Amino acid sequence: MATEIKLSIFSENKFNALTMLYLQKQDLSNLTPEQLLDKYDETYNRIRIHYEDTRANRNLIEWM
């Protein structure tokens, strides 16, 4: 029976990738695992919301 192992070096989407790139540059040494999860979620959501807001505004301007 063959076992398939799939390794991915890069994230599955740009929001995950940008979140990880940003967090790699931060000092996370004093964070608990729970705080790290909160920091990841906060960063991911900020990036996603910014993307959605700027794309919505860009599409509205292009439509006018």
C-alpha positions in Angstrom: 0.0 0.0 0.0 1.5 3.3 -1.1 1.4 6.3 1.2 1.2 9.7 -0.4 3.1 12.5 1.4 2.5 16.0 0.1 4.7 18.8 1.4 4.0 22.4 0.6 6.6 25.1 1.2 4.3 28.0 0.4 0.8 28.8 1.8 -2.3 27.8 0.0 -3.4 31.4 -0.5 -2.0 34.9 -0.5 -3.6 35.8 2.9 -1.9 32.9 4.6 1.4 33.7 2.9 1.3 37.4 3.8 0.3 36.7 7.4 3.2 34.3 7.8 5.7 36.7 6.2 4.5 39.5 8.5 4.7 37.4 11.6 8.2 36.1 10.8 9.4 39.7 11.2 7.8 40.1 14.6 9.2 39.3 18.1 6.9 36.5 19.1 9.2 35.0 21.8 7.1 36.1 24.7 3.8 34.9 23.3 1.9 31.9 24.6 0.6 29.5 22.0 -2.9 31.0 22.6 -1.6 34.6 22.1 0.2 33.5 18.9 -3.0 32.1 17.5 -4.8 35.3 18.4 -2.0 37.3 16.7 -2.2 35.1 13.6 -6.0 35.5 13.4 -5.8 39.3 13.9 -3.1 39.7 11.3 -4.9 37.5 8.8 -8.2 39.4 9.2 -6.5 42.8 8.9 -4.9 41.7 5.6 -8.1 40.1 4.3 -10.3 43.1 5.3 -7.8 45.6 3.7 -7.8 43.5 0.5 -11.6 43.5 0.4 -12.0 47.2 1.2 -9.4 48.3 -1.4 -10.7 46.0 -4.1 -14.3 47.2 -3.5 -13.2 50.8 -3.7 -11.1 50.2 -6.8 -14.0 48.4 -8.6 -16.4 51.2 -7.7 -14.0 53.8 -9.1 -13.5 51.8 -12.3 -17.3 51.4 -12.7 -17.9 55.2 -12.5 
